[in-house]
Amino acid sequence: MPEPLPMAGQLDFVAQTATWPAGNVPAMTASDPATPAPAPAGGRATVVRKVVWFVALLMLLVVSWELYKAVAKGLDTTWPIRPDNKSMPHVWDIVAELFERRRAQDDILAVLLLKE
């Protein structure tokens, strides 16, 4: 009957106590599971890259919104969303609404939304 396979804890013990013939000691490499992967280099370049990607994605969404609005209006379609100013206002109108006060004593809408 063959010997049972060693468990994970037993492998560590075997690796520590094994004796290798002279000159045949296996070298540890970065791909070995026992060697942790190096941490990614952070810093200013990483932050700048993330900000650039965020702005690019935001601009892609804005362009897609306005392009759909223009094309759907030109094709006179109402599916899946009517491209009128009530159902789908322009992006600059949405942003402008965030900085308007509902009443004179209230904060701007952006502050009210962030408080909740």
Secondary structure, DSSP 8 states (H G I E B T S, - for coil): -------HHHHHHHHHH----TT------TTSTTS-------SHHHHHHHHHHHHHHHHHHHHHHHHHHHHHHHHT--SSS--STTTS--HHHHHHHHT-BSSTTS-BHHHHHHH-
